[in-house]
Amino acid sequence: MQRKLKPEIKAIFFDVGGVIISGICANTIIQIKKEFGRWMTVPRLRVVRRHLRLATRGTCTVPKAVGNISKALRLAPAGRRTLQCILSSKWYEQNSRINRNVLALARRLARRYIVGIISDTIPSHTRINARWGIYKHFSPVVLSHRTQAYKPEAKIFRYALRKAGVLAPEVIFIDDRSDKLSGAVKLGMHGIIFKNATKLKHDLIKLGVLWK
């Protein structure tokens, strides 16, 4: 019996926060929980998640999400200001740093493969990433607030596949969170949990990615 050949890898997509960008900005929910301490119980955190997902999806603005969270949780003015601060461009800029090793790796991959981005984000963070010149190294760039879908929903991954002109088995998706990665894997993409640039290179080689 003839052995079935594995599809050739044609595209590699990266997440941004926690992969290309590191720092405390990588997970907004964790930062909110840290700032509010024990007061931010699990039920309250669910309220925050629900409204922030709408902003991430692009179906409501960040100020509106902050207002809705403040109203639902009856936040004092100081609490509302803390929430606004965490979601601001200034906070993101001050608490983020580019992972230069990952960026260099992506640029090298782009010589042979389609190298893109699939990221859950909000407009204020997108503006900072654009100003830093991150997106110019990737194409296509698929952002949740522009596609009105977020990971792990199939919609955002299907959109990325269409933009890249590839099939799911021809794609590797890299993310630092397994729950976000699951949607890509269900569609048939190869998934890599990001730990660091060195391990990422080894994981890519295991999947047949060529470097020369």
C-alpha positions as CSV (number, residue, x, y, z in Angstrom):
1,M,0.0,0.0,0.0
2,Q,1.3,3.4,-1.0
3,R,2.0,5.7,2.0
4,K,0.0,8.9,2.0
5,L,2.2,12.0,1.9
6,K,1.7,14.7,4.4
7,P,0.6,18.1,2.9
8,E,3.5,20.5,2.4
9,I,3.6,23.4,4.9
10,K,2.9,26.6,3.0
11,A,2.0,29.1,5.7
12,I,2.9,29.9,9.3
13,F,0.7,32.2,11.5
14,F,1.8,33.8,14.7
15,D,-0.2,35.1,17.6
16,V,1.0,38.6,18.9
17,G,0.5,38.9,22.6
18,G,2.6,36.3,24.4
19,V,4.5,35.4,21.3
20,I,5.7,38.4,19.3
21,I,5.0,40.7,22.2
22,S,5.9,39.8,25.7
23,G,5.5,41.6,29.0
24,I,2.6,41.9,31.4
25,C,0.4,43.1,28.6
26,A,0.3,39.6,27.1
27,N,-2.8,38.7,29.1
28,T,-5.1,41.6,30.0
29,I,-7.4,39.5,32.2
30,I,-4.5,38.4,34.4
31,Q,-3.5,42.0,34.8
32,I,-7.0,43.1,35.7
33,K,-7.2,40.3,38.3
34,K,-3.8,41.4,39.7
35,E,-4.8,45.1,40.0
36,F,-8.1,44.4,41.6
37,G,-6.9,41.7,43.9
38,R,-9.3,39.5,45.9
39,W,-12.2,41.8,45.1
40,M,-12.1,40.5,41.5
41,T,-13.9,37.2,42.2
42,V,-14.5,34.6,39.5
43,P,-18.1,35.7,38.9
44,R,-16.9,39.4,38.5
45,L,-14.1,38.2,36.2
46,R,-16.7,36.5,34.0
47,V,-18.5,39.8,33.6
48,V,-15.2,41.5,32.6
49,R,-14.5,38.7,30.1
50,R,-17.9,38.9,28.5
51,H,-17.7,42.7,27.8
52,L,-14.1,42.6,26.8
53,R,-14.8,39.9,24.3
54,L,-17.3,42.3,22.6
55,A,-14.5,44.9,22.3
56,T,-12.0,42.3,21.1
57,R,-14.6,41.2,18.5
58,G,-15.0,44.8,17.4
59,T,-18.8,44.8,18.1
60,C,-18.4,47.5,20.7
61,T,-15.8,50.2,21.6
62,V,-13.4,49.8,24.5
63,P,-14.9,52.9,26.3
64,K,-18.3,51.4,26.0
65,A,-17.1,48.0,27.4
66,V,-15.4,49.9,30.3
67,G,-18.7,51.7,30.9
68,N,-20.7,48.5,30.8
69,I,-18.3,46.7,33.2
70,S,-18.3,49.6,35.6
71,K,-22.1,49.7,35.7
72,A,-22.5,45.9,36.0
73,L,-19.9,45.6,38.8
74,R,-20.7,49.0,40.4
75,L,-17.1,50.1,40.2
76,A,-16.1,53.2,42.1
77,P,-14.5,56.0,40.0
78,A,-11.0,54.8,41.0
79,G,-11.8,51.3,39.8
80,R,-13.1,52.6,36.5
81,R,-9.9,54.6,36.0
82,T,-7.8,51.5,36.7
83,L,-9.7,49.6,34.1
84,Q,-9.3,52.4,31.6
85,C,-5.6,52.5,32.3
86,I,-5.1,48.8,31.7
87,L,-6.8,49.0,28.4
88,S,-5.1,52.2,27.2
89,S,-2.4,52.6,24.5
90,K,-0.1,54.2,27.1
91,W,-0.3,51.2,29.4
92,Y,0.3,48.8,26.6
93,E,3.2,50.7,25.3
94,Q,4.9,51.0,28.7
95,N,4.4,47.4,29.6
96,S,5.2,45.6,26.3
97,R,8.3,44.6,24.6
98,I,9.0,43.0,21.2
99,N,10.5,39.6,21.3
100,R,13.3,40.2,18.8
101,N,14.2,36.6,18.6
102,V,10.8,35.6,17.5
103,L,10.6,38.5,15.1
104,A,13.9,37.5,13.5
105,L,12.7,33.9,13.2
106,A,9.5,35.1,11.5
107,R,11.5,37.2,9.0
108,R,13.7,34.3,8.1
109,L,10.7,32.0,7.6
110,A,9.1,34.7,5.3
111,R,11.8,33.9,2.7
112,R,10.2,30.6,2.0
113,Y,6.7,30.6,3.5
114,I,3.6,32.8,3.9
115,V,4.0,34.3,7.3
116,G,1.0,35.9,8.9
117,I,-0.7,37.0,12.1
118,I,-3.9,35.8,13.8
119,S,-4.4,37.9,16.9
120,D,-7.1,38.8,19.5
121,T,-6.7,42.5,20.1
122,I,-8.3,45.9,20.4
123,P,-7.7,49.1,18.3
124,S,-5.5,50.9,20.9
125,H,-3.1,48.0,21.0
126,T,-3.2,47.6,17.2
127,R,-2.1,51.2,16.8
128,I,1.0,50.7,19.0
129,N,2.0,47.5,17.2
130,A,1.6,49.3,13.8
131,R,3.7,52.2,15.0
132,W,6.4,49.8,16.2
133,G,6.4,48.3,12.6
134,I,5.5,44.8,13.7
135,Y,2.8,44.2,11.1
136,K,5.0,45.1,8.1
137,H,6.8,41.8,8.5
138,F,3.6,39.7,8.2
139,S,1.0,39.1,5.5
140,P,-1.9,38.5,6.0
141,V,-2.5,40.2,9.3
142,V,-5.8,39.0,10.7
143,L,-7.1,40.9,13.8
144,S,-10.1,40.1,15.8
145,H,-11.6,43.6,16.0
146,R,-11.4,43.8,12.2
147,T,-12.9,40.4,11.4
148,Q,-15.5,40.5,14.2
149,A,-14.3,37.1,15.4
150,Y,-11.8,35.9,18.0
151,K,-9.9,32.8,18.8
152,P,-10.8,29.9,19.1
153,E,-13.8,30.6,16.9
154,A,-13.5,28.9,13.5
155,K,-14.5,32.1,11.7
156,I,-11.2,33.9,12.3
157,F,-9.1,30.9,11.2
158,R,-11.2,30.4,8.1
159,Y,-10.7,34.0,7.3
160,A,-7.0,33.7,7.6
161,L,-7.0,30.6,5.3
162,R,-8.9,32.5,2.6
163,K,-6.6,35.5,2.9
164,A,-3.5,33.3,2.6
165,G,-5.0,31.1,-0.1
166,V,-4.0,27.9,1.7
167,L,-5.7,24.8,3.2
168,A,-5.8,24.1,6.9
169,P,-3.3,21.1,6.8
170,E,-0.8,23.4,5.0
171,V,-0.7,25.8,8.0
172,I,1.0,26.0,11.3
173,F,-0.4,28.3,14.0
174,I,1.7,29.4,17.0
175,D,0.0,30.6,20.2
176,D,1.0,30.7,23.8
177,R,-2.4,29.5,25.0
178,S,-3.8,26.0,24.3
179,D,-7.4,27.2,24.5
180,K,-6.8,29.7,21.7
181,L,-4.9,27.1,19.7
182,S,-7.8,24.6,19.9
183,G,-9.9,26.2,17.2
184,A,-7.0,26.1,14.6
185,V,-6.3,22.4,15.4
186,K,-10.0,21.5,15.1
187,L,-9.9,22.9,11.5
188,G,-6.9,20.7,10.7
189,M,-4.1,23.2,11.2
190,H,-0.9,22.2,13.0
191,G,-0.6,23.8,16.4
192,I,2.5,24.8,18.4
193,I,2.3,26.1,22.0
194,F,4.9,28.9,22.3
195,K,7.4,28.8,25.1
196,N,10.5,30.5,23.7
197,A,12.1,31.2,20.3
198,T,14.6,28.3,20.7
199,K,11.9,25.7,21.4
200,L,9.8,27.2,18.7
201,K,12.5,26.6,16.1
202,H,12.8,23.0,17.2
203,D,9.0,22.5,17.1
204,L,8.8,23.9,13.6
205,I,11.6,21.6,12.4
206,K,9.7,18.6,13.7
207,L,6.8,19.7,11.5
208,G,9.0,19.7,8.5
209,V,9.7,23.4,8.2
210,L,12.9,24.1,6.2
211,W,15.4,26.8,7.1
212,K,17.7,26.9,4.1
